[in-house]
Amino acid sequence: MFREFSPLPQKYVNSNHLKYLKLRMIEVEEANEIYRKELLFLLWGYDLEFFTLDYASKDYGMRKNHLGDRIVYPLVNEGWLYKHFDKMTPSNEREDHLFREETKFNYRVRYALTQKARLMVQRFYRALEP
């Protein structure tokens, strides 16, 4: 009755990995000199091999211009993202040359997380585990 808190019995709580989410996010942000909006975007893109701004803006729920200007381009400049396929990257596959409708004039850049970003996200997930 006079205690500060009383934990529930373990049988009622399966997992509580996100209990210290805010604290872990602050630790990662400070250790890597990254903003929260950038960290959240890297967490979103962790399971993707690559993505376009069009796809990311639809799936992430942000306007394409805002996403690019405020998150993606700064992450590229800081070394967290890279251009997986640039506009002028030629394809080595014959089928791509025969059936591809995108040309060098309308090809969308594909971005991907760098190894540095993938390792940081993995450390973040490990820090959340009890």
TAGIQUI-V78118 format. One line per field, one symbol per residue. burial: + if it has 16 or more other ideal C-beta (glycine too) atoms within 10 Angstrom, else -. A space follows every 10 residues. Layout:
burial = ???
This chain:
burial = ---------- ---------- ---++--+-- -+-+---++- +++-+----+ +++--++--- -+----++-+ ++-+++-+-+ ++-++----- ---------- ------+-++ ++++--+--+ +--+------
